[in-house]
Amino acid sequence: MRLPLCFLFVLLIAGSANAQVQTQLGDVKDSRTTGQFFGGLEVKIKLLGDPVSDAESIRTVITKAVDDTGRDLIDHEKQKNEFEKKNGQRQQTWELSVDLKNPTRKATAIKELTGTADLYVPKNDPDSIVKVEEFQKTGGQPIVSPALSAAGVEVVAYTKEQADAEKAKQAEEAKKNSKANIGEAIAGAFGEIFNMGGGPNGITVQLTDPKEIVAGVEFQDASGTKIPGNGWSSSGNRKTKQIKTYNFQTKLPDTARLVIYLATPKSIVSAPFALKDVFLP
């Protein structure tokens, strides 16, 4: 159901007088149910403006969501606080999808929904882009970078061969270090690193990002052209340690670079939004 745009039309000035971001209310999908599964409330919010066109990724943070009975609608399990890659080049609109809990059966409206959309615009701060040339030569060691160190971020990249060697090493260490329960120790080791390696052309990135400042990771050839992937898988929590394996159609060239995008203050354009009394379909 599409609701009238009069419910929300906010013009926000972010970053400079020319950095205008407009937010508009989109569709509202109410899948209210008394069951445990498949229920929920989805609210679409459209962003428009030049910063949206320039943004590489966007993060949505919900600060308050209540229905007209006072029920808290924030689903903390779905609040990942991570940047989402924008699809399409120079796309001047972006539609956020906000997933909320079931309203009460008596609720007829969202009384209040407030939050912020953080747009990552790397061109606003070239220092937010960390390029690691010929990263495959790091041999599974932490990448040395003043920018990463200053941000409290640790990145370790593994080729398929390096990942397999690391798995074997950690499994052997688990056997040596656990006299009480060897089986449990091995399971623990593989529970943490099972995702490493992937397919024959896989690249695994181990990321520790306690401040959740990493806005994206990509791979480029020596000329700076993005190398498209063939799917990925991940495990863990990046605040403590996330392991993400990217698969590719062919083996990456030795000259390939790893690019890490950091959400620095200069690179972020924040667009706050506030919806009130949004009727539920």
C-alpha positions as semicolon CSV with decimal commas, in nm:
position;residue;x (nm);y (nm);z (nm)
1;M;0,000;0,000;0,000
2;R;0,146;0,338;-0,101
3;L;0,077;0,617;0,142
4;P;0,053;0,988;0,053
5;L;0,386;1,163;0,052
6;C;0,241;1,433;0,276
7;F;0,314;1,205;0,570
8;L;0,681;1,277;0,524
9;F;0,871;1,517;0,305
10;V;1,183;1,646;0,470
11;L;1,457;1,858;0,314
12;L;1,783;1,817;0,499
13;I;2,105;2,010;0,455
14;A;2,396;1,776;0,523
15;G;2,766;1,852;0,493
16;S;2,732;2,179;0,296
17;A;2,477;2,416;0,148
18;N;2,483;2,218;-0,176
19;A;2,448;1,873;-0,015
20;Q;2,073;1,832;-0,012
21;V;1,906;1,504;0,078
22;Q;1,531;1,462;0,054
23;T;1,351;1,178;0,229
24;Q;1,009;1,053;0,125
25;L;0,784;0,787;0,269
26;G;0,739;0,489;0,040
27;D;0,537;0,169;0,079
28;V;0,432;0,023;0,412
29;K;0,385;-0,354;0,431
30;D;0,213;-0,485;0,744
31;S;0,238;-0,863;0,782
32;R;0,089;-0,868;1,129
33;T;0,040;-1,214;1,273
34;T;-0,002;-1,379;1,610
35;G;0,242;-1,651;1,507
36;Q;0,613;-1,661;1,580
37;F;0,732;-1,661;1,220
38;F;0,682;-1,457;0,903
39;G;0,527;-1,160;1,082
40;G;0,666;-0,810;1,081
41;L;0,635;-0,459;0,950
42;E;0,834;-0,318;0,659
43;V;0,860;0,055;0,591
44;K;1,023;0,193;0,278
45;I;1,194;0,533;0,288
46;K;1,322;0,697;-0,030
47;L;1,633;0,915;-0,036
48;L;1,692;1,162;-0,318
49;G;1,967;1,412;-0,393
50;D;2,324;1,454;-0,513
51;P;2,484;1,283;-0,210
52;V;2,269;0,975;-0,287
53;S;2,405;0,971;-0,640
54;D;2,763;0,993;-0,512
55;A;2,721;0,744;-0,225
56;E;2,886;0,402;-0,247
57;S;2,696;0,252;0,044
58;I;2,434;0,341;0,305
59;R;2,375;0,249;0,669
60;T;2,041;0,291;0,847
61;V;2,023;0,336;1,224
62;I;1,677;0,336;1,389
63;T;1,662;0,526;1,718
64;K;1,290;0,500;1,797
65;A;0,991;0,308;1,660
66;V;0,659;0,277;1,845
67;D;0,300;0,210;1,741
68;D;0,002;0,407;1,869
69;T;-0,042;0,168;2,163
70;G;0,314;0,242;2,281
71;R;0,468;-0,087;2,175
72;D;0,840;-0,075;2,089
73;L;0,875;-0,191;1,727
74;I;1,255;-0,199;1,701
75;D;1,376;-0,546;1,611
76;H;1,724;-0,544;1,765
77;E;1,816;-0,876;1,601
78;K;1,771;-0,718;1,258
79;Q;1,957;-0,396;1,343
80;K;2,293;-0,491;1,192
81;N;2,433;-0,138;1,187
82;E;2,626;-0,227;0,872
83;F;2,669;-0,044;0,545
84;E;2,475;-0,178;0,249
85;K;2,631;-0,153;-0,094
86;K;2,435;0,059;-0,340
87;N;2,358;-0,113;-0,669
88;G;2,386;0,088;-0,988
89;Q;2,614;0,371;-1,092
90;R;2,516;0,734;-1,029
91;Q;2,178;0,621;-0,898
92;Q;2,007;0,937;-0,773
93;T;1,752;0,761;-0,554
94;W;1,787;0,496;-0,288
95;E;1,506;0,315;-0,110
96;L;1,576;0,210;0,246
97;S;1,394;-0,091;0,381
98;V;1,327;-0,069;0,755
99;D;1,219;-0,398;0,916
100;L;1,024;-0,365;1,240
101;K;0,842;-0,594;1,482
102;N;0,472;-0,675;1,469
103;P;0,251;-0,390;1,593
104;T;-0,014;-0,490;1,845
105;R;-0,344;-0,615;1,704
106;K;-0,514;-0,292;1,815
107;A;-0,255;-0,062;1,657
108;T;-0,370;0,151;1,364
109;A;-0,058;0,359;1,306
110;I;0,313;0,396;1,364
111;K;0,314;0,674;1,620
112;E;0,680;0,758;1,563
113;L;0,970;0,626;1,357
114;T;1,298;0,816;1,377
115;G;1,649;0,736;1,265
116;T;1,938;0,834;1,044
117;A;2,060;0,722;0,704
118;D;2,438;0,753;0,682
119;L;2,553;0,791;0,322
120;Y;2,913;0,696;0,258
121;V;3,053;0,932;-0,008
122;P;3,422;0,842;-0,056
123;K;3,493;1,131;-0,294
124;N;3,438;1,367;0,001
125;D;3,744;1,221;0,173
126;P;4,010;1,044;-0,036
127;D;4,178;0,939;0,291
128;S;3,880;0,714;0,361
129;I;3,996;0,479;0,084
130;V;4,269;0,231;0,176
131;K;4,430;0,057;-0,122
132;V;4,646;-0,248;-0,064
133;E;4,851;-0,323;-0,375
134;E;4,929;-0,688;-0,454
135;F;4,758;-0,787;-0,129
136;Q;4,794;-1,160;-0,199
137;K;5,163;-1,130;-0,114
138;T;5,079;-1,048;0,249
139;G;5,075;-1,422;0,310
140;G;4,784;-1,427;0,554
141;Q;4,941;-1,162;0,780
142;P;4,764;-0,850;0,913
143;I;4,774;-0,570;0,657
144;V;5,000;-0,284;0,767
145;S;4,825;0,050;0,720
146;P;4,835;0,368;0,932
147;A;4,474;0,445;0,835
148;L;4,351;0,102;0,945
149;S;4,550;0,120;1,269
150;A;4,412;0,467;1,348
151;A;4,059;0,334;1,294
152;G;4,122;0,030;1,515
153;V;4,061;-0,203;1,219
154;E;4,254;-0,524;1,153
155;V;4,234;-0,694;0,815
156;V;4,393;-1,023;0,716
157;A;4,351;-1,153;0,360
158;Y;4,404;-1,514;0,254
159;T;4,421;-1,679;-0,085
160;K;4,266;-2,026;-0,111
161;E;4,603;-2,187;-0,048
162;Q;4,682;-1,960;0,248
163;A;4,338;-2,022;0,398
164;D;4,379;-2,399;0,374
165;A;4,720;-2,376;0,539
166;E;4,578;-2,161;0,821
167;K;4,292;-2,405;0,882
168;A;4,536;-2,695;0,907
169;K;4,759;-2,496;1,142
170;Q;4,474;-2,396;1,375
171;A;4,337;-2,751;1,381
172;E;4,680;-2,882;1,482
173;E;4,714;-2,617;1,753
174;A;4,369;-2,705;1,885
175;K;4,478;-3,067;1,923
176;K;4,793;-2,970;2,112
177;N;4,630;-2,716;2,343
178;S;4,335;-2,923;2,458
179;K;4,407;-3,224;2,675
180;A;4,056;-3,244;2,819
181;N;3,845;-3,259;2,505
182;I;4,026;-3,275;2,176
183;G;3,709;-3,320;1,972
184;E;3,555;-3,008;2,122
185;A;3,870;-2,805;2,062
186;I;3,886;-2,905;1,697
187;A;3,518;-2,824;1,653
188;G;3,579;-2,483;1,807
189;A;3,866;-2,409;1,576
190;F;3,672;-2,508;1,267
191;G;3,362;-2,331;1,394
192;E;3,558;-2,008;1,369
193;I;3,739;-2,066;1,042
194;F;3,522;-2,314;0,849
195;N;3,423;-2,038;0,608
196;M;3,780;-1,977;0,496
197;G;3,897;-2,084;0,154
198;G;3,575;-2,113;-0,042
199;G;3,609;-2,225;-0,403
200;P;3,936;-2,268;-0,591
201;N;3,950;-1,894;-0,666
202;G;3,828;-1,777;-0,327
203;I;3,972;-1,489;-0,125
204;T;3,901;-1,482;0,248
205;V;3,905;-1,156;0,442
206;Q;3,922;-1,170;0,821
207;L;3,794;-0,841;0,958
208;T;3,802;-0,704;1,312
209;D;3,614;-0,374;1,324
210;P;3,510;-0,285;1,682
211;K;3,387;0,063;1,587
212;E;3,198;-0,065;1,280
213;I;3,374;0,188;1,063
214;V;3,435;-0,027;0,753
215;A;3,187;0,081;0,484
216;G;3,289;-0,174;0,223
217;V;3,552;-0,403;0,074
218;E;3,620;-0,466;-0,292
219;F;3,882;-0,604;-0,527
220;Q;4,031;-0,421;-0,825
221;D;4,274;-0,494;-1,101
222;A;4,593;-0,293;-1,140
223;S;4,410;-0,026;-1,343
224;G;4,154;0,032;-1,068
225;T;3,863;-0,151;-1,234
226;K;3,645;-0,346;-0,994
227;I;3,672;-0,725;-1,027
228;P;3,318;-0,870;-1,008
229;G;3,264;-1,153;-0,765
230;N;3,075;-1,478;-0,790
231;G;2,903;-1,479;-0,451
232;W;3,029;-1,477;-0,094
233;S;2,969;-1,633;0,247
234;S;3,045;-1,504;0,595
235;S;3,045;-1,595;0,961
236;G;3,117;-1,422;1,289
237;N;3,068;-1,070;1,416
238;R;3,291;-0,802;1,272
239;K;3,317;-0,624;1,608
240;T;3,516;-0,920;1,735
241;K;3,606;-1,113;1,419
242;Q;3,420;-1,166;1,092
243;I;3,537;-1,410;0,828
244;K;3,407;-1,346;0,478
245;T;3,502;-1,546;0,173
246;Y;3,458;-1,400;-0,175
247;N;3,446;-1,632;-0,476
248;F;3,552;-1,542;-0,828
249;Q;3,511;-1,700;-1,171
250;T;3,887;-1,705;-1,226
251;K;4,191;-1,671;-1,005
252;L;4,275;-1,311;-0,925
253;P;4,594;-1,178;-1,089
254;D;4,896;-1,128;-0,865
255;T;4,867;-0,753;-0,930
256;A;4,510;-0,732;-0,791
257;R;4,452;-0,482;-0,512
258;L;4,229;-0,495;-0,207
259;V;4,034;-0,175;-0,140
260;I;3,891;-0,102;0,206
261;Y;3,647;0,187;0,250
262;L;3,638;0,358;0,589
263;A;3,347;0,569;0,714
264;T;3,537;0,879;0,821
265;P;3,358;1,193;0,944
266;K;3,430;1,377;0,617
267;S;3,302;1,090;0,402
268;I;2,964;1,054;0,575
269;V;2,654;1,256;0,487
270;S;2,387;1,193;0,751
271;A;2,019;1,225;0,662
272;P;1,795;1,211;0,969
273;F;1,431;1,116;0,916
274;A;1,124;1,139;1,138
275;L;0,786;0,987;1,060
276;K;0,482;1,044;1,277
277;D;0,131;0,899;1,271
278;V;0,184;0,672;0,969
279;F;-0,137;0,475;0,921
280;L;-0,100;0,099;0,897
281;P;-0,265;-0,077;0,601
